[in-house]
């Protein structure tokens, strides 16, 4: 299995310590049903592994088949400007069947964003560029489906099941600790 050097920058959305021995990167699409299935088990894995894992989410909207995915990604980026990325990430995944513009605004209100600022921010071209940059970075890494996970630079090729991903992470943790 090839290890790829994936640089995490200050523009990435990171949950967990930079000192964690495991780095789990997800390339995800907010409208993808498989990402929706993965969402709760990724949260469970993060809870189980605690300080041993750092989670990074990157946007990979398949706009041609998921017409609301790009706007949802921009909405999470706009929420990040008010330090509420993870709250918006969660509410969008938890309501992925309702990602129209009116609902994105309602989600922003529900998580306590300044909705007037949010309305302005979702129009910002730099946020759309950030989403495109995440997507293009994924393409360069060979991402061709969502969700795609990388653990310490190794692409996870297993099935989309919590136990299998957790086993893979625990194996990588043993390698990192050796």
DAKA-V623963 format. One record per helix or strand. SS is the DSSP state (H for helix, E for strand). FROM is the first residue (numbers start at 1). TO is the last residue. If there is no record, write none. Layout:
SS;FROM;TO, SS;FROM;TO
This chain:
E;3;3, E;13;15, E;22;28, H;33;52, E;53;59, H;69;80, H;85;94, H;101;110, H;115;121, H;125;140, E;148;151, E;154;155, H;162;177
